[in-house]
């Protein structure tokens, strides 16, 4: 955890606690929600490899293997490629050396893509994503004060964007609203980090939302508690947040009913 990339210096990561929090996260997906979970092998030479979201964008039967913006993270894609090949997805590889794309900059709403142009993702990366997923509109959103687009927003329901309250987050939301032909509902939370949540629609469970725990972001948790139609599951992420990790960072959701 000392080698993991971080945008600002801060307190040291408590490794044992980080492991416990991650085991709980995996346990919720596998045990509580009954999802099949394919865990990638840990790689001590890749300190950021827990953040699997950045290595691939999966939509329907197609998986785009990205070219992460940080050169130290590019080898992470190899383990992701093997995992996705085992699921028989259509694999597209981003081989253009001028392109960079982190999955954390990709927000799929169910009807279109928004791609954050950040320190980690550039225009060429967004163009390759648009070429890969031709059935969907793709709009780019400038990201200035955060690592990724999803550092301050995510989907909290089928038509619901969770968004932070910071000026940068609200400005990005305005851009998304201007770019889209569709009107989304919004759920504004006081804390940008808490706006990163995981929405799942599980046939046996209905609307499920994993969100940051009340002990971390009490005011934002109160906002999520207003979602009466959702099964709400608070998840702590105190340690990975120190190295810019959010809830969506640690998984790639794939809608596929195959035995792993």
N, C-alpha and C positions, 0 to 999 in steps of 0.2 A: 504493500500500500504506500510505501514511500516513493515508489517509482511511478505510480499512476499519474497521468496528466491532471493538472488542476488549474483552473483559470485564476484563482487567487490563493495566496498562502493562507493557511489557517490551522486549526487544531489537528493533531495527528489522528489518523483513523485507528479505532479500536478494532483490531482484526478479529478477535474472538466474537465481539458483538456484531460485526459486519457479517460474519458467517452465520450467526444465529438468526439475524434479520433475513438473510437470504434464504436460509432453510425454511423459515416461516412462510416467506413469499412462495417458494416452490411448493410447500405443503398445502397452501391455500389453493393453488391452481390444480394440484394433483388430487389432494385428499378431499378438501371441502367442495370443490367444484367438479371433480371427476373428469378433468381434462387429461388427455395423454400428454405427458411431458417428456421431451427428448432433451437430455442434458448434454451439452458439449463438454469434452474433457477440459479440465483446467490446464493452462499453459503458463508455467512460471516465467517464461521469457516474454510474455505479453501481459503486462500488469493491468491493462484495461479490458481484457477479454471477457470479463463478466457482463460488459455492456453490449450484448449480442445484437441489440436493435440496430446498431450503426452499420453492421456488416451486410444487411440484406433488407430489401423491401419486397414483401410478398403480397400479391393480390390475386385472388382466385387461383388459377393453376400455374401462374407465372411467378418466378422469383428472380429479381434483379440483384445480383451480387454487386455491392457498391465498391467504390474506391475511396476509403476514408480520407478525410482531409489531413489528419495527422500521419505523417509517414511511418511513425513507430507502430501504428495500428493496422497497417495494410496486410500483414500476415494473418490477422484474425479471420480474414475472409476464407482462408483455406479450410478450416474446420467447419465453417458454416456451409461451404460448398458441398462437402462430403455429407453433411446432415441432410441438406435439401435434396441432394441426388438420391438419398435413400428413401425419400418420400415421393420420388418419381414426379417432381415438379418440372416445368419447363424452365431451364436455367438460362439466364442471360448474364453475361459477364461484362463488366465495365472495363474495357481495356485501353480506352483513350487516356493517354498520360496527361492530357490537359484538363481532364475532368476530375472533380472531387465531389463526393456525395456521402453524407452521414445519414443513416436512417432516422436519427433524432431530428433531422430537419424536414422530415416528410410526414405531413398530416393527411391521411386519407379519410374523407368524411363519409364514404359509402357511395358518393356520387361524383366526387372529383378529388384531385390532389392539390394541396398547397405545399410548395417547397420553399423553405427558408434559405435565402442567400446569406450565408454567415461566414465566419472565419473558417469553417470546415466544409462548406458546400458552395460550389460556384455555378455559374450560368450553364456551362457545358454539362455538368452533372445533371442539372435540371432538364436539359434538352434530351439527354439520353433516357432519363426516366420517362419523359413524354413520348419518346419513340417506342419505348418498351410497352407502355400501357396506353395504346392508341385509342381505346374505347372511352377514355376519361379525359376531361379537361384538366390541364395542369397550369396553375398560376404560381408565379414566384412572389415571395414576400421578403423585403429587406429585414435582416435581423442585425441589430447593432449592439445592444447592451447585454446580450445573453449568448451562451454557447450555441444553443440550437433553438429552432422555432418552438419545439415542444418543451423547452425549458419553462415556458409560461402559458402553454395551452395544450389541449388535447380534446378528444371527443368524450363526452360524458353521457351520451345517449345517441339514439339513431339520428337525431337532427340537432343535437345540443353540443355546443362548443363551450368547454370550461376555459375561462380566460382569467389571467391575473389582473391586478388593479394598477400596476405600474404604468407610467406614461408610455414606455416602449411596448408593453403588451397591448395596451388599448390602441396604439397607433397601428400595430400589426393587424389587430382585429378589423380596424377600419379599412385597411388595405384589402383584407380578405373579403369583406362585405362588398367593396367596390368592384372587385375582380369577378365575383360570382353572380350567376344569374339566379341563384337560389337564396332564399332567406332562411338563415339558421337562427334557432333560438340560442341565447347565450346564458351562461351561468358564471357570474363574476365572483371571484373569491379574492379576499384581501391579500393573500400571499401568492406571488408568482409561482413558487416551487410547488405549492399545493394544487395549482391548476393542472399539473401533470398527473393524470389518473388513468386507470385502465377500465374501459367499458367492454363488457362482454354480453352477448345475447345467447344464452344457453337454453336449448329447448326445454329441459326439465326444470330450469331455475328462473327463466325469464331475464329481466334486466338486472345485470350484476355490475357493481362499481367498486373497484379497489381504489381507495383514496388514502391520503396521508392521515396518520393517526392524530387524534385530538390532543395528545400530550405534546406533539410537535407544532401543530398549527391549529390551536383551538378555535379561532374565529372562522377559519376556512372550513373546519369540520362542521361547524354549525350550519354553514350554507349547504353542504352536501346532505346534511340530515333533513333538509326540506324536500329531498327527492323521495317522495313517499312510494313511488312505483318501483324503486330499485331495491335489490338486496345490497346493502352497504357493508363493505368489509374494510375496516381501517387497517392499514399496514404501515409499520414504522420503517423509515429509511434514513435514520440519522447518520449512519456511518458512510454509506456510499454517496450521500449528498455532499460530503466534504470533498469528494473528488468528482463533483459535477454530475453525479448519478441521480436519475429520477426513476419513478416506478416503471414507466414504459421501456426504459433503457435495457432492462434485464430479461426481456422476452421478445420473441417474434411470434405473433399470433397467426395461426394457419387454420383456415376452415377446411378441414379434410377429414374424412372418416376412414382412415386406414390404420391398421394395427402397426404399431411401431416395432 
